[in-house]
Structures are given as C-alpha cells and as structure tokens.
Amino acid sequence: MEASVRIAGAAGQGIQTAADLLGRALTRSGLCAYLYNDAESRIRGGLNFCHLRVAPELRQGVVNRCDLLIALTPQAVQEQGPNLVPDGWLLCPERLSHPRRASVDIETLAGQAGSPKSLAVVAAAAAACWLGVARETLDSTIGELFSSGTPAAEINRRAVELGFEAALRHPLPRSLKLPAGPPAGRYWISGAEATALGAVAGGVRFVAGYPMSPATGTLTALAQWSTEANLVVEQAEDEIAAINMLAGASYAGARAMTATSGGGFCLMTEGLSLLGMIEAPGVILLAQRPGPATGLPTRTAQGDLRLALHAGHGFFPRILLAPRDLADGFSMTARAFDLSERYQVPVIVLTDQLLQEAQASVEPFPYGSLPTRRYFLSRDELEAMPAYQRYALTESGISPMAAPGASRHVVVADSDEHDPDGHLTEVPALALQMAKKRLRKAATLARELEAPLAVEGDPRQHALVVSFGSTHPTLDEARKKLVSAGRPFAWLHLDQLWPLPASLRTLLRDTPHLLTVENNVGGELSGLLSQVGLREPESTIQRMDGRPFAVDELEARLREALA
Amino acid sequence: MSVRKEDYESPVENHWCPGCGNFGILNAVRRALVELELAPHQVLICSGIGQAPKLPHYLRVNTMNGLHGREVAVATAAKLCAPDLCVLVHAGDGGAYGEGGNHLLHAIRRDVDITLVVHDNKVYGLTKGQASPTTSLGEPAKIHPRGVPSRPLNPLALAIALECGFVAQALSSRTDLMTDILKRAVRHRGFSLVNVLQPCVSWDKVRTYAFYDQHCAPVPPEHDAGDAVAAFRLATSRPFLLGVFFERQGTPFDERVLPQGSGPLRDLPVEPRRAEHIARRFR
C-alpha cells in the first residue's frame, strides 16, 4: 500500500520547496516518504521533477509511475503525463487540458494567495490533504520552512490554506489516504545532511571544500552547523587547496574531511597520494555524477569506483566505502573517521547524486553505538617516551601517532620517502623498510576489516548479482518481486569496496552465473572484480544516461539477464 | 627555561650546495626563533618541494614537508587546528609564486596568522636551472634558451596590492637584518610575507653575493609602512630594497573563524551526541 506523487515544472517554480514541504508534513503525520530529485543544471526554465513515494513504511526504491502528477507547465504535462497510472490524477493549471485533470484551479488559487510563485505550494497543500495530512500539521510544517512574519511566509501560509481547502471541497474519486502510524519522531532529512551528520558524529573538526554538485549539500550542512558542531568549514580556492588543507589539519591532529565530485576529486589526487605517504587520516566524500569532464552535472552515476581506488601515484593503503541509503550514509561516514584515524589512511566514501539529494523519513540514527576513541598518543604517553618517531617500524605497519605541539617531541612528516623519524631519505634500505611498512599496513587493514559477507539467497544454486552503493533499495525491491514470481537469484551488496573481503573469492568462484548491476558506463564493479583476478562477470546490467535505475526497469532487465 | 640555539640542532645531513644562500636563511630563522624564546615543539615549519623546502629537516622542529606549491594551504589548516603553534612556511620562488600562486592570493585574503618566507633566487635550483616566476624578461634559462618571454612577477607589489598584513624583503647574506625582519613577521598577527633575495651559486652567475651587495639598499627610513600606495611605489620602482614595505594589522582569520572557548580543534574528543543534538531539527 503506497502512493506516489510527482511534482514537475520548470526550474525556479519552487517544486523542490513544495516537495520538501509535502515530504516533511507526511513524515510529521506518521507516514514515510522518500523523495528523489531530477533536475537540470540551470536556475530557471526547463523541466525538473521531484518524486515522492509515500507508504506506511519507508520505500526507497526509485519508481516512475505516479498516482498524482502535479504538472506546472505544458511541457511537464506532456512529458510526465505518461507516468500517470490509469486511475491516477493530474493537478495542473486549468488552461492545460487533460482527461485526468483534478478540478482544483491551482493557478487562480496561487493568484489569490498573493503570488503566482506559490503555485507549487498550493498544489502540494492539495496533495497533502488528499494524502490525509491534517491541516494543523501542514501549518506547523510551513512554519518550519519559512520564518514567520516575512511576506513570503504570509503568501505560503495563505497558499497552503487555499490549496488545502480546495482539495477538501474536491476529494479525489480514488482516495490516496494511507494508514498512518503514530507520529514516530522520524527525521525528514537529505542524503547530504545524513552524511554531514555522520561526519559530526565521527568527530570532524575541519572541513575544506570547493562547491561542486552533488557534494555541495554536505559542505553547506556542515557550514550551517559549524557553531553547534564545534568545527571549521573553509571554502577553499580550489580542490587542490582543499585536500592540502585536509592534510594540514590532519597532520595537526584534527579530524578532517573534504567533499567533492569526480572533477574535483581528479584535482585532489596528488593530495590523496600525500595523505598516503605521510600516513595522515582523512575522509573524502566523493559524491559521483556522470563524467567524463563536466559530464552531466546534476545527474547521478556510479562511475568513479576505479578512479577512487586507483587515484594517486605510488602504492599506499586506502579504504573505500559506499553507503546504500541515507541511514547508511550517516553510519558509514561516522565510521569512516574512526577507520581513517585508527589505520592512518585516507577513507573515501562514495555516494552519488541520487543518494545526496534524496530526502527520506528515517528512524533517528544510532548515536550511542558509534566509536568515540581517538588514536593519538596522549600528552602523558608522549612525555614518558624518551624519543618519538612518527614512522616507527611496527609489525602492523601502523606507527603510534602524535600531534605537533602536544608534547616536547617534534613531529616530522615528509612527502618524500623518509626514515622512521620522518626525515627525507634516499637510502635504499630505508626506502625498502618504509615501502614494506605501508604494505604491512595494507595487509593489516585487509585482515582486520574482513567481515562475513551478507549474501541473500543461495549463490551456489542460483545466479549471483553483485552491486554497490545507491542501487541497493531499488535492487532490493526488484529482487523481492522476482523471487516471489519464482525467479530466485542470490545477491551480494558490497558496502566495503576496498579492501575487498578475501571470502569473496570462493563465493564468486562457486556461483553458476555472475552478474553486476551498476549505474555507469564503464562497468566499474565488473571491471574491478575481473581486474583483481576474482572472476569476470558474465553480464553487467548498466544504466548509462545519468538517471537512476527504476524498480520495474531493473526487474525486467534482471528477468531478461537471468533467463 | 630559556631556549638555546642547540635545541634546534638537527641530526640530518645538509644537502645544499656549498655557499648556498639557504644557509644564511637557516641561520636567521634559528636565531629569530631562539630570540623569540620559542621551543622547537612550539614551532611548525611547512614546506613543499625544492631546495628551500628542505630547510625544516635541518632544524629540530615540527615539520610538514608536503607537495610542491601547496605549503601555504597546509599551513593555513594546521594553524587553525593547532593555534598554539607558531607556523612558518618556507618555499622557493617556484613553489610560492608559480605552482602555489593561487594559494598565495587567497592566503593573503584570509590573513591567517602564519609567516611565509620565500627563498627567492630567481631560478629553479633542484630541477637544474629553469626560469622561475621572478626571472627577468629575456634572461636565458634551460627551457627558455632564447630568453624568458614573460615579464617577472613582483611579489612585493602583488602582496601590497592585496594589502597583505606584513610585507618585507631581506637578503640571505645579511642575517642580522633578516633575523630582525623574521621576528617582526612572526610577531605580526596575520599573514606575513618575507621575500628573501638569495644568490644561487650553482645556476646564476649574474646575481652573485657581490651583485646583491652592490645593488641592495635599506628601505628609506622616512618610508611610512602604513602607506600602501607609497609601499607599492617603492616595490615597483626599486627591486633591491631591504626592510619592511608594508604593515597593516587586521583581525586574523583564526580569530574570525575558530569556535570560541573550546581549545584547539586538534585536542577535541569525538562527540556523537553533538550530532544527535543537531538532528533535533529534522524531527
């Protein structure tokens, strides 16, 4: 039992605000909403949409069909009309004729509210009414979004009132009301905000970045919370400065991060290599969009997996994580900081436009279960040491880490090959020792990060699908449909993409048919599995146009591939 | 407990060419730090790539010897996270004005409390004699056999035009003057640029010790270092003046952006509850 509402219109018509209002109000009403954004890289005009999927429990798969289409322009009616289910309804300006048009004259109502710009809010209020949101919930939600007393707040308050009343007078012949649970205190939060919150929970104190879609939202959220979170966010002059600032902050002993997308990440690669060499912790949120070059700036992709894995010259250990949904975006980002400091390695968190810009009603995050340890030597420990070597040779490859200024010892780090003291050296024996130390650290990482693989189904009997990142919710729904239709297959969703679990080898070897599902052109995951000598997947289901897979589409393509 | 010169003694073997101007700079920096009574663990020197950036290895001091041209970005963040450190940057003219030019502009804008010492010998030493951004127009260099076709960068004029907090020039062979300038630069609360002229004994047969001795003169005593226009005029008309060209005291970046009353960011614990508190706005 669910309902989908799609709000489509031109950039600048306020559809994102309207969709945010609706999703928020539904969450406050005890329902769960999932919103994903489809927008062009422009500030005015064109055709954008926000799709809201509403259900008593959270469903984060991407769907295209809608029960209610709010179309604000002729182009929106024309292009999005076909997504309307046969018994669905269209809410659009009265002058745009359509057989399924609901009889609420949103254009006149927006005029009455005081501004044609309130069109989307009038429509969202009507939709909220039809979905069973109480008027007072909607009123308090609009209060959350617009500071009271401003002219815009007054217009929007009036728009809500008019839209809601009109919908009450004109109920839809097919009710969209869903059984709501008690208001459960769920968050209405975006993926970008979830990763930012994860960073705060992970103890981030210094953030440097350069704006780039779809990573900007994470930087913005952190900047807004900087006082409460007790951190500094600096907009660097470029991505090169950002990653080097991260290195400086991290060397100085603070937990640090940056957020960027593929193009910016490319500029950061020398700095990434620096982190590897000086063994500085650091978290890099790589929010992917399609490339090459500028690519599709506002669209989604999973095309940078091997870039993230191989970026930076020379060998150094690293960790690659890919959250599957918003809640995971929080937990994994928080965990990234712990891993990064514990192992003194860069950790790259791979998200994408779909995940960053999605909003959802999620359960409050598990703050109490997060690691809170810091791994630097304390002042007392340092004062007790007769001498300190930043790159002391150890069996694990991990050297005890000190921050400069924390004791009477000095801390020396060098991007050149160095001796255990941190001073540059070209002595072959020392160079070899350091190379081996970094190799040992990579082995330690692989060993300690080995976790049992959570495989669904029986991969020895059926085909095995491997996936990563934001395709998880959509693939999950597609799989459930196929399984209940008698087309079972096994499924492994990789959360940790590097180091790859050693147990993967047997798993992949023993399945009759191996395929990957990935939202990219290059077949990144398939390529990775082949490249590291695990197994070359027989087939790869890809979506290459910068749009996310939808449940029905993926179901059909899996059915075909598994036939 | 007073700080001694020996506290800064490094065991690392020096790899500079005999007679290099860098030795003068090394001596002046050490003297300045000792006279400022800063202990080695209270000082961080950030550097990049080249001959000049090897300097922190030849002192016992906190060192972050990073990538070419990025030393100012590293130092900016390190100062913000460990504001109890006195942070200096040692870069060559290639790193500071070429590879790192953009970072320099923005570091001046930020006015973070660090001191950038540029070893300006007008040549790329470690890569063996290519032109630097401060090499004169028409001067032959390794990749410019018919002469450098671009006009040189005037770092002092550039910094003064941006009203950089502290702008000075020194000469590597006049360590007394340089020590004095470095002490003033470190004491200045904000971004300081000290451009140090130095001969390159391996690649530059023109600008020798004798050349600089002959051409250098002190900034005229009547010059008002608070007057940016006068400073700019000096910097553009007389390239070999030594002394403080410009000084302007603003509110340093660190004071503007750091959270108040929480101690250095470096020392803060991991506090998931802060995230939980922030997340109340999402309910």
Interface residues (C-beta under 8 A of the other chain):
Chain A: G185 R186 Y187 W188 I189 E193 L197 G198 V200 A201 G202 G203 R205 F206 A208 W225 S226 T227 E228 A229 N230 L231 V232 E234 A236 E237 D238 I240 A241 N244 M245 L246 A247 G248 A249 Y251 A252 G253 A254 R255 A256 E270 G271 L274 I278 A334 F337 D338 P364 F365 Y367 G368 L370 P371 T372 R373 R374 A403 P404 G405 A406 S407 R408 H409 V410 V411 V412 A413 D414 S415 D416 G422 H423 L424
Chain B: V12 A39 P40 H41 Q42 L44 C46 I49 K54 P56 H57 R60 V61 N62 T63 M64 N65 G66 L67 R70 A73 V74 A75 T76 A77 A78 L80 C81 A82 D84 L85 N102 H103 L105 H106 V257 L258 P259 S262 P264 L265 R266 D267 L268 P269 V270 E271 P272 R273 R274 A275 E276 H277 I278 A279 F282 R283
